[in-house]
Amino acid sequence: MSIPQLTTEQLQAARAAATQARRVRADLKAKVRTGALSLSEALDTAAADEILAHVKVVDLLKSLPRVGEKRATAVMERLDIAPNRRVRGLGRHQVAGLKAEFK
């Protein structure tokens, strides 16, 4: 199957949609970083929103205060979450574990 050729307008619309999605995801992480949203609230919001569901779990964890690469990786390993997992791919036990870890 070949890739369909898009018109200039279609390409511009796709680029605009992708940019908007990145901004929405960055806004969620910024709210978590500043404390406007807790991790629990962020996970619930992301579960209900198709765009936010594509946020990587490790990036969301690193947005939390006092959580860096090492702690995020350790928590994910302990909860059996793959390093490249996105929020939409989390199981209910993994979500519950994350919420319990970062009350």
Secondary structure, 3 states (H helix, E strand, C coil): CCCCCCCHHHHHHHHHHHHHHHHHHHHHHHHHHHCCCCHHHHHHHHHHCCCHHHCEHHHHHHCCCCCCHHHHHHHHHHCCCCCCCEHHHCCHHHHHHHHHHCC
